[in-house]
Amino acid sequence: MKHIESVKRIMVLLLGGIGLAMQTAVYAWFWYTTYYPILNEVRFGPEGQNMGRGLSFAFWGHIFILALYFILLLSFSIAYGGLKIGYLKPMDVFLSQIFTLFIVNFITYCQYLIIKIGFVAVIPMIGILVIQLFLAFVWAHITNYIYMSIFPPRKLLLINGEYAADDIIAKFNTRKDKYRIVKKMNISEGLEKIHKECLGDYDGIIIWDVPNQYRNGLVKFCYGNGKRIYVMPKITDVLLKGSTQLHLFDSPVFLLRDYSIKIEQRFIKRILDIVLALVLIVLSSPFMLITAIAVKMYDGGPVLYKQVRCTINRREFQIMKFRSMRVDAEKDGVARLASKNDSRITPVGNFIRKCRLDELPQLFNILKGDMSFIGPRPERPEIIKQYLEDMPEFAFRTRVKAGLAGYAQIYGKYNTTPYDKLKLDLTYIENYSIWLDIKLLLLTAKIMFTPDSTEGVEENQVTAKKD
């Protein structure tokens, strides 16, 4: 098993490296044939005098430029997941590469403008991007085919506890290219029988919702027998994962703080929120104007929709959105999430929800200080009250300021269950860093173009809680 995993890792790194090398080769061609001659051409002064040549590189200067481009590609590919061959679906890998290539080429073009101190032709850069996107699309599917041909889906044994396993089976079935659950067992069948089954011809064991008194022994048994284990964490697991390990004695001690975001981190986070909010308000103002006109022209109703939400310490505030539903969407007075194919959503609303334009007014909530760019999404007080009845731990996510986007939005969906959403948000809270915020900001742009992330709840659901 270890040998196979090593081969798999080497192959993924090799395929990813080849892909980055091809993208760099495209850039290298345009650099030598187009942009270097432009930056190297003779410059003339305001009175026509010869000012000498511009940028002039020796051999190692060209190598440095190409190496810098490759490093930028590598860094943003890692951030966006563009190298996760076999882990992500090919279209997800391609989408990651779209953002990577766009950002890297934009940075590179800005470098040219600074060096030239004037206008530089942008058409060749667009040509670079088009060719690279074509290569990225083809290479994402070729590498996925190679990976799946060599490494077929893993055969898994599912062991569950008190609750039905339908939900977790449905999640794994969305990646049939990677996983295949061939058998399901309940912990009530007895540990002896389960231990014997775990030693069978399986590539991994899924442990889902098994009580702690059985789970701990089961994990040790599988680990001791060299079996890959997929464990769905409980709330305490997530908290412990984000704890600080102390070395005060000759025994490890895990420290769980009541508030994990330090004061200096909160200060930097607030400064970033203010600066980014101001910049984005200016940049997005044309889109906000067009959206406001479209909403108003459709049915003559109000442009903005204000709703009470909860932020840090469950403090209530008025969140602002562009209205995407009918004016009488909640005429019965019941607070409910949008469902799949929700008839309350207007045609204009459907478009702005998919493009996330309806969220733009929340930039003013951020500027005011009610929200942050990154943090748990603010819930309505009525919905929080419903969740707390069955899950008191849901209050943990209000220990930090609510956010425009968050860990649960990037790695979950609109209809993710409250329990799973809580685990994702706690992962963010307990592992907080400024760099994590920056990474999530970069990934937010990608999620905006991922349709699954806006998938509504089922028609018979009022909240995301499932029976």
Secondary structure by P-SEA (a helix, b strand, c coil): caaaaaaaaaaaaaaaaaaaaaaaaaaaaaaaccaaaaaaccccccccccccccccccaaaaaaaaaaaaaaaaaaaaaacccccccccaaaaaaaaaaaaaaaaaaaaaaaaaaacccccaaaaaaaaaaaaaaaaaaaaaaaaaaaaaccbbbbbbbbccccaaaaaaaaaaccccccccccccccccaaaaaaaaaccccbbbbccccaaaaaaaaaaaaaabbbbbbbccaaaaaaaabbbbccccbbbbbbbcccccaaaaaaaaaaaaaaaaaaaaaaaaaaaaaaaaaaaacccccbbbbbbbccccbbbbbbccccccccccccccccccccccccccaaaaaaaaaccccccaaaaaaaccccccccccccaaaaaaaaaccccccccccbbbcccccccccccccccaaaaaaaaaaaaaaccaaaaaaaaaaaaaaaacccccccccccccccccc
